[in-house]
Amino acid sequence: MTASTGATGTCENGSMPNASPPVVAAFDLDGTLTDGGSVFKWLEHVAGRGVALRAAARLVVPLTLGALRSGRTADHAKERLFRSLLAGREWSTVERASRTFILEHLQRHLRSQTVARLRWHLDQGHEVVLVSASPEVYVDIVAGELGAHGALGTRLAVDPLGRLTGGYLGRNCRGKEKMRRLEEWIDSRGYPAPPDVYAYGNSRGDRRLLSRATYPFNLGRLGRWGALRRYPSLPLTTE
């Protein structure tokens, strides 16, 4: 039996009661908060469908190998595609196009069950952050629309003239980089104690994120055949 607390909030032995740790809920975007992927659709919106399809066709071998092997192979293939479609474009123009794209995308592709879970965390007073390999230029907009406290995504490099180089600023935000960025974000919040972390993902790019979470959840649709099959599925209710 634990000692009761008095009017001053202290225990009978004079010590302070144990406070609950802070809570952070980290959500992946593509396939978790939304159905399917967004990156190539975004590239089509920014560069034009025909241009994007031709660029992907030229890179079909590295893109296919990246999809099969994942890891750095996938990161490099994605960056090559970005360079072919984004290099030289004005950042301000891409930023505006990204807002138009993602707001339309969310209207069609949000997963209601996952969004309900995110709102439950907000109602509980938890801090919510999106952690995605998608470009941060629109992950940040999604976070704003859903009321999240932070957005971590793949950052795009911009030259001194305000034009995209087509390369990443830092690393593609997947795998180990997702976990590193989340830890960096948590450190920046100045919590009084290490937080309990809920993590929600759907693919092998989220394995590292879920492996370090206090409460990991698999939002993938492949069930026992998916890369995250060792983790529990999201409960049907949030009670």
Order of alpha helices (4+ residues) and beta strands (2+ residues): beta-alpha-alpha-alpha-alpha-alpha-alpha-beta-alpha-beta-beta-beta-alpha-beta-alpha-beta
